[in-house]
């Protein structure tokens, strides 16, 4: 939609005597931002946000769960870079395959784009879609949803520009009102959080997913804002606007004297700060080993204390630090495998701690 068309749309509201409500509350969709904010719009299309929830017609060529075709599916949750879940025609999350057939089975309902495999998610449950607050735009501010499996209403599918910047109808007409621009971490943390912000949840030997804000608050960077490092319009792995060495200047390659010989060898092989300080210890869908899952941590601090543990006594929460084991053994798989085959995995951690102490001066 062009800017002229948007002006005509809003002008029509004026003629109908609805300008007050329209200028304040109307969500227009990200296409309305395209003409004036092309660079941000284009980058944002490459992120996963617009695809947090999308109609089935926008979701192909994703596969669908066994026993279904696209006519059975109302929306897809995600499916841009990591995982895809599917809502049936009644708005419930699909949690079974081959429904009504002899080989009906609970699970195998979530598609993992990283492995191209089907995995279990809420297997066999009657699962309502109650995620609209973080997967839609204008949640509770418009639209109607009579579907029994859907909780809440929204204006637009997916996380569009106005999910963070507010309804844009007053922004596109004179006097071109301001939109919301928040730079504090709490803006991102409204959705990138998991449970109690005073804790970092964990399960199955890894940090739980979608707790980036929890982790940030538990880390030495608890006073930093997400947008200082990340361009919020880009994919997280592409939109790094501040390198670690921009602040931690002493760790730059130009200051090799600040590294011990083993650390210099790591630099020579192309390793960067985040390879060790942001290891893959968050489990979203799967894991390669007991030391490596499929998403990076935002805890940053590696404790070299010999008594340090990553988790509390029952493994349900992080202690707020990483251990040398997860920092090193996700890459040094042969060393990890050697001690696991001998039934002494704790010696792998001991090896990592001993060698981790040889990186920084």
Residue pairs with C-beta under 8 A, 6 or more apart in sequence:
1 9
1 28
1 29
1 31
1 32
2 35
3 35
3 36
3 172
6 28
6 32
6 172
6 173
7 172
7 173
10 19
10 22
10 23
10 26
10 169
10 172
10 173
11 173
13 19
13 22
13 23
13 26
14 22
22 169
23 169
23 170
23 173
23 177
24 167
24 169
24 170
25 141
25 142
25 167
25 169
26 167
26 168
26 169
27 137
27 138
27 141
27 142
27 155
27 156
27 160
27 162
27 167
27 168
27 169
28 162
28 167
28 168
28 169
28 172
29 137
29 156
29 160
29 162
30 41
30 44
30 50
30 160
30 161
30 162
32 168
32 172
33 40
33 41
33 161
33 168
34 41
37 161
40 161
40 233
41 161
43 231
43 233
43 234
43 239
44 50
44 161
44 233
44 234
46 234
46 235
46 238
47 80
47 233
47 234
47 235
47 236
47 239
48 78
48 80
48 81
48 82
48 235
49 158
49 159
49 160
49 163
50 158
50 159
50 160
51 76
51 78
51 79
51 80
51 158
52 77
52 78
52 134
52 135
52 136
52 158
52 159
53 75
53 76
53 77
53 131
53 132
53 135
53 136
53 157
53 158
54 75
54 76
54 79
54 157
54 158
55 74
55 75
55 76
55 157
56 70
56 73
56 74
56 75
56 76
57 70
58 76
59 70
59 73
59 76
59 79
59 84
60 70
62 76
62 79
62 84
62 111
63 111
64 70
64 72
64 73
64 86
65 86
65 94
65 97
65 108
65 109
65 111
65 118
66 97
66 98
66 108
66 118
67 97
67 98
67 99
67 101
67 104
68 86
68 88
68 94
68 97
68 99
72 88
72 89
73 86
73 87
73 88
73 89
73 94
74 87
74 88
74 89
74 90
74 91
74 147
75 86
75 87
75 91
75 129
75 157
76 84
76 85
76 86
76 87
77 84
77 85
77 86
77 87
77 93
77 129
77 131
77 135
78 84
78 85
79 111
79 113
80 113
81 113
81 235
82 112
82 113
82 114
82 284
82 285
83 110
83 111
83 112
83 113
83 121
83 284
83 285
84 110
84 111
84 113
85 93
85 94
85 109
85 110
85 121
86 93
86 94
86 109
87 93
87 94
87 129
87 149
87 150
88 94
88 149
90 147
90 148
90 149
91 128
91 129
91 145
91 147
91 148
91 149
91 150
92 126
92 127
92 128
92 129
92 148
92 149
93 109
93 121
93 122
93 125
93 127
93 128
93 129
93 149
94 109
95 106
95 107
95 109
95 121
95 122
95 123
95 124
95 125
95 126
95 127
96 104
96 105
96 106
96 107
96 109
96 123
96 124
97 104
97 105
97 107
97 108
97 109
97 118
98 104
98 105
106 120
106 123
106 124
107 119
107 120
107 121
107 123
107 124
108 118
108 119
108 120
109 118
109 120
109 121
109 122
109 123
110 118
110 119
110 120
110 121
110 285
111 117
111 118
111 119
112 118
112 119
112 285
112 286
114 285
114 286
114 294
115 285
115 286
119 285
119 286
128 149
128 150
128 151
129 149
129 150
129 151
130 151
130 152
132 139
132 150
132 151
132 152
132 153
132 154
133 139
133 140
133 152
133 191
134 159
134 190
134 191
135 158
135 159
136 154
136 155
136 156
136 157
136 158
136 159
136 163
137 154
137 155
137 156
137 157
137 158
137 159
137 160
137 162
137 163
138 154
138 155
138 156
138 162
138 163
138 167
139 152
139 153
139 154
139 155
140 152
140 153
140 154
141 154
141 155
141 167
142 153
142 154
142 155
143 153
143 154
143 155
144 153
145 152
145 153
145 154
156 162
159 191
161 168
162 168
164 180
164 182
164 187
164 232
165 179
165 180
165 181
166 179
166 180
168 179
170 177
171 177
171 178
171 179
183 225
183 227
184 225
185 213
185 216
185 224
185 225
185 226
186 213
187 226
188 212
188 213
188 226
188 227
188 232
189 197
189 212
189 213
189 216
189 217
189 226
192 210
192 211
192 212
192 213
192 226
193 210
193 211
193 212
193 213
193 214
194 201
194 208
194 209
194 210
194 211
194 214
195 201
195 211
195 214
196 214
197 213
197 214
197 217
198 217
199 214
199 317
199 318
200 207
200 208
200 211
200 214
200 215
200 218
200 299
200 317
200 318
200 320
201 207
201 208
201 211
201 214
201 316
201 317
201 318
202 208
202 310
202 311
202 315
202 316
202 317
202 318
203 283
203 315
203 316
204 283
204 315
205 290
205 311
205 315
206 281
206 282
206 283
206 287
206 293
207 215
207 281
207 282
207 283
207 293
207 297
207 299
207 318
208 282
208 283
209 282
209 283
209 284
209 295
211 282
212 226
212 298
215 297
215 298
215 299
215 318
216 222
216 224
216 226
216 298
218 299
218 318
218 320
219 298
219 299
219 300
219 301
219 320
220 300
220 301
221 298
221 300
226 232
227 241
228 241
228 242
229 240
229 241
229 242
230 236
230 239
230 240
230 241
231 239
231 240
231 241
232 239
233 239
244 251
244 272
244 273
244 274
244 277
245 251
245 252
245 273
248 273
249 255
250 258
251 258
251 259
251 273
251 360
253 267
256 264
256 267
257 361
258 360
258 361
259 266
259 267
259 359
259 360
259 361
260 358
260 359
260 360
260 361
261 358
262 355
262 358
262 359
263 358
263 359
263 360
266 276
266 359
274 296
275 331
276 302
276 327
276 328
276 359
277 300
277 301
277 302
277 322
277 327
278 296
278 297
278 298
278 300
279 292
279 296
279 297
279 322
279 326
279 327
279 330
280 292
280 293
280 294
280 295
280 296
280 297
280 330
281 291
281 292
281 293
281 296
281 297
281 310
281 322
281 326
281 330
282 293
282 294
282 295
282 296
282 297
283 293
283 294
283 295
284 293
284 294
284 295
285 294
286 293
286 294
287 293
287 294
288 294
288 330
288 333
289 329
289 330
289 333
289 336
289 337
290 336
290 340
290 345
291 325
291 326
291 329
291 330
291 333
291 336
291 348
292 326
292 329
292 330
297 322
297 326
299 318
299 320
299 321
299 322
300 322
301 320
301 321
301 322
302 321
302 322
302 323
302 324
302 327
302 356
303 321
303 322
303 323
304 324
304 353
304 356
304 357
306 353
308 319
308 321
308 323
309 319
309 323
310 318
310 319
310 321
310 322
310 323
310 326
311 317
311 318
311 319
312 318
312 319
323 349
323 352
323 353
324 349
324 352
324 353
324 355
324 356
325 348
325 349
325 352
325 353
327 352
327 356
328 352
328 355
328 356
329 335
329 336
329 348
329 349
329 352
332 352
335 348
335 351
335 352
336 345
336 348
338 348
339 345
339 346
339 347
339 348
339 351
340 348
